[in-house]
Amino acid sequence: MPASADQANPRTQAIIFRPFRVDLRAGLLLRDREPIPLGPKTWSVLRYLAERPGVLVTKQETRAS
């Protein structure tokens, strides 16, 4: 299922791809409302990828995120 929310909008608060929700404001990944603990680097890469749906992201780009 495609992600929802307006990823092009910098004011997006969450990206949802069921059963997951990336809460950008709180810095959380949730699965069915349960937080999934992530380290800072993992969170950074997840957020970088989630904010760029449909875009090919290189390994070099993820290192810079």
Contacts in CASP RR format, 6 or more apart in sequence:
PFRMAT RR
TARGET T0000
AUTHOR 0000-0000-0000
METHOD contacts of the structure
MODEL  1
MPASADQANPRTQAIIFRPFRVDLRAGLLLRDREPIPLGPKTWSVLRYLA
ERPGVLVTKQETRAS
1 17 0 8 1.000
1 18 0 8 1.000
2 17 0 8 1.000
2 53 0 8 1.000
3 15 0 8 1.000
3 16 0 8 1.000
3 17 0 8 1.000
3 50 0 8 1.000
3 53 0 8 1.000
4 15 0 8 1.000
4 16 0 8 1.000
4 17 0 8 1.000
5 12 0 8 1.000
5 13 0 8 1.000
5 14 0 8 1.000
5 15 0 8 1.000
5 16 0 8 1.000
6 12 0 8 1.000
7 15 0 8 1.000
7 50 0 8 1.000
7 51 0 8 1.000
7 52 0 8 1.000
7 53 0 8 1.000
12 24 0 8 1.000
12 51 0 8 1.000
13 23 0 8 1.000
13 24 0 8 1.000
13 25 0 8 1.000
14 21 0 8 1.000
14 22 0 8 1.000
14 23 0 8 1.000
14 24 0 8 1.000
14 25 0 8 1.000
15 21 0 8 1.000
15 22 0 8 1.000
15 24 0 8 1.000
15 50 0 8 1.000
15 51 0 8 1.000
16 22 0 8 1.000
19 31 0 8 1.000
19 32 0 8 1.000
20 29 0 8 1.000
20 30 0 8 1.000
20 31 0 8 1.000
21 29 0 8 1.000
21 30 0 8 1.000
21 31 0 8 1.000
22 28 0 8 1.000
22 29 0 8 1.000
22 30 0 8 1.000
22 46 0 8 1.000
22 47 0 8 1.000
22 50 0 8 1.000
23 29 0 8 1.000
23 30 0 8 1.000
24 47 0 8 1.000
24 51 0 8 1.000
27 43 0 8 1.000
27 47 0 8 1.000
28 35 0 8 1.000
28 36 0 8 1.000
29 35 0 8 1.000
29 36 0 8 1.000
29 38 0 8 1.000
29 43 0 8 1.000
29 46 0 8 1.000
30 36 0 8 1.000
38 46 0 8 1.000
44 65 0 8 1.000
45 62 0 8 1.000
45 65 0 8 1.000
47 65 0 8 1.000
48 57 0 8 1.000
48 61 0 8 1.000
48 62 0 8 1.000
48 65 0 8 1.000
49 57 0 8 1.000
49 62 0 8 1.000
END
